[in-house]
């Protein structure tokens, strides 16, 4: 994921994804700078703007 986010940052692209409510993967995405944009009873929709701060290690 780190290399993909480096490329999207270099291109100035926002990245979006969705994760199931209650999934532990959400914390992984948050560590990579994703934030919640919207949610419904099943999914959490997240986005990461270019250059978002990240606590994740390579």
PyMOL commands that set and color helices and strands:
alter all, ss='L'
color gray80, all
select helices_A, chain A and resi 2-11+25-31
alter helices_A, ss='H'
color red, helices_A
select strands_A, chain A and resi 15-20+35-39+43-48
alter strands_A, ss='S'
color yellow, strands_A
deselect
rebuild
show_as cartoon
